[in-house]
Amino acid sequence: MLHSWSDLPTRIDHTLLRPEATRADIQRLCEGAKRYGFRVVFVPPCYVAEAVEALMGTTILVGIPVGFPLGGQTTATKVHEATEGVRRGAAIVDMVINISRLKSGEHDAVRTDIAEVVQATRTVEHKVILETCYLTQQEKLTACKLIVEAGADYVKTSTGFGAGGATAPDVALLKHAVAGRAKVKASGGIRDLTTTLTMLEAGADRIGTSASVKIIEEWVSQPQHSSPIGR
């Protein structure tokens, strides 16, 4: 690889969005974030308050998905979901783009859908999930343009629940498309260190994964690391 990525733990969004995840699992997620030095945990919206409480006294942020995982909710529903999550303590919102409207060519509706969530929760960071596995190359480029115009901070590849996840070519394409006007988050199918570093080399600014601990334990076992993070 071209870079040692000495700040790798802070580039990972430590995520647990499985439908069968329990409250105890969320607590373990938060403890893992503290132990390994992750900057962000992503939890289902119903667990925001518990995550915020578990991370009290740290600088670790809590993020939530909005319009997850299909993106077809009404804009008003997405706005309500985002504002309620922020009120409960979420500092990051990852919303799913309206895939159907995008593929229907209804660009104004897509832009407005994103912009209203951004405007309703101005104090937090916003990422917009494209679900790239369902989009053509042109649709990916169009989506990036609309996301930037709507004022979001990041474009993101995938939910992890679609037919495919992040790929290095898609990350590179999104990085080129946003041209510094937004950042790129790679997520979906990232389960090992090699894939993580490949996504970073392709241009990802952040990595979203539920395999965070496995990745970091693999990373700290490399010769340049003398001891695991947080121990």
N, C-alpha and C positions, 0 to 999 in steps of 0.2 A: 504494500500500500504506500501511497505518497505522503501520508501524514500519520503521526503517532496518535492523534486524537486524545491527548492527555486529559481533556475535559469531558470525556465520553459520558460519564454518568449524568452530567448536567444537560446533555443533549437529548436525553431519553425521557419521553412521557410514559411513566410507569402506569400501565393500564389494566383495568379489570372490568370488562363490560359483558361477561358471559351471563346469560339469563339465569343460570342456576347458582351464581355466586351468592354467598350468604353474608350476613353482617360480620361474622367472624373472619371471612375471607377479606373483607374490606379492611378490617383492623390489621390483618397481616400485611396487606398491601401497604398501608401507611407505615407500619414498622419497617418494612423493607425499604421504603423510600428514605427513612431516616438512617438506616444502617448503611445503605449503599450510596447515598448522596444524590438521589434523583431530585430534580427541581420541581417536578409536577407529578401529581397522581390524577388519573382519570377514573371517575366512578359513575355509576348510574345516578341520575338526578335525585332519586329517593334517598341516597346515602350522602348527600353533600354535607349535611349538618354533622353527621357522625365523623366524616373524614376531616372536616375543619376542626372539630374538637380533638381528634386523635393527633393532629399536627400542630396544635396550639403551642406557641413558643418556638416554632421553627420558621424558616423562610420558605418552606415547601408550599406550593400553590395547589389548589384543587380545581380541576377542570371537569366539564360535563359535555356529553353529546347533546345535540338538539336536532329534532327532526330525524332521529336515528331509528333504523338504519336506511330507510327507503327514500326520505326527502320529500315525500308527497303530501305532507301535512299542509294545511293552509298557513299563510303567512302569520295570521293572528295567533294561531296555535303555536308556531315557532317563537313568536315574540313573547307570548305568555310563558312558555317553557324556559326561555332564556332569562327573562326578568325574575321569575320565581327562583331559578337556580342562583342567580347573582345575589338576590336578596338573602338567600340562605348561606352565602359565602363563597360561591364559585368565582374564580378570578379569570377563568379561561372558558370560552365557548367554542366548541367544534360543531358547526352545523352542516347538515347534508344539503347540498344544492338540490333544487327541484329538477331531478334528472329528466322527468317526463316533459316538463316545460322546455328544458334546454333542447331535448331531442326533437321537440315540436317546432323549434325555431322561434319560440316566444321569448325573445331576449329581454325585452323590457320587464316582463313578469319575473324573470330570473333575477335580474339586477335589483328590482324592487324588493323581492323576497329577502335577499341578503341585506340590502341597505336598511330595511326596517328593523331587522334584528340588531345590526350594528348601531343604529341610532338610538335604539331603546336601551342599550347596555354599553354606553360609551366608555365606561370606566374600565372595561375588561378587554382582554385580547381575543381576537376572533380568527378562527380558521374555518375554511369552507372545504368540505369534502366533495371531490368530483365523482368518485366511484369510477375511476378511469377504465375499468374493464368493460364498461358498457358504452364507452364513447369512441367516436372516430377521432383521428388526429385533429381534424378541423374543429370538432366539438370541444376538444381539450383546450385548444388555443382560444376559442371563443369564450369558454368558461373562465379562463384566466383573465381575459380582458374585462369581463363582466364583474368578476370578483374584485379586481383592482378598482374599477369604477365605483363599486359599492362601498369601498372603504375598509375592506377586511385586511387583516395583517398577513395571513398565510393562505396559500392553496395547499390542499392535502390530497393525497392520492386516493385513499380507500377507507372503507369502514372496517374491513376485515370480515364482513358478512356477505360480500358479493361473490361473483363467480371467479374473481381473481384479485390479487393484491398488488402491492407496489412492484415496479420493475425499474431497473436503472435507466433504460431509455425513456420511460415516462417521467422520471424525476428530472432528467436532463432537459427534456422537452418543456416541462413546467418552469424550470429555472430560466430557460431562455425566454419563455413567453412572458414571464412577469418582469424580466429585465430590471431587477433591483427594486421594483415598486412594491413587492411583497416577498415574503419568504416561502420556503417549501418544506412541508412535512411529509415524510414517507411513512406509510403505515399499511398494514395488511400483509401477512405472511412473513414477517421479519422475525425469525426465531433463532438466529445464531449470529456469532460475531462477524463471520465473513460477509454475510448478507448486510449486516448493519454498516460495516465499513464501506462496502460497495455502494450503498445508498448515499452515504456521506460524500464519497469521492465523486458521485454523479451530480452532487449539488444540493442534497438535502441539508437543511438547517437544523431540523429536528427529526427524531425517530419516535414513532408510536408503536409500542409493542407490549404484549402481555408476557413475553419471555424475557423481560428486563433483567431479572436476577440471574438467569442462566447465561445471558449475554455478558453481564458484568463479571460473573465468576469465571467465565472463559477468558475475558479480557485481563483480569488481575492475575491469572495463572501464566500470562506471557512473561518472558524473561525480564522485561523492563520494569515489572512491578514486583516489589518485594513483599507486599502484604495486601490483603483484601481491603477494599474501601470500608471505612467505618468501624474497623476492628482495632 
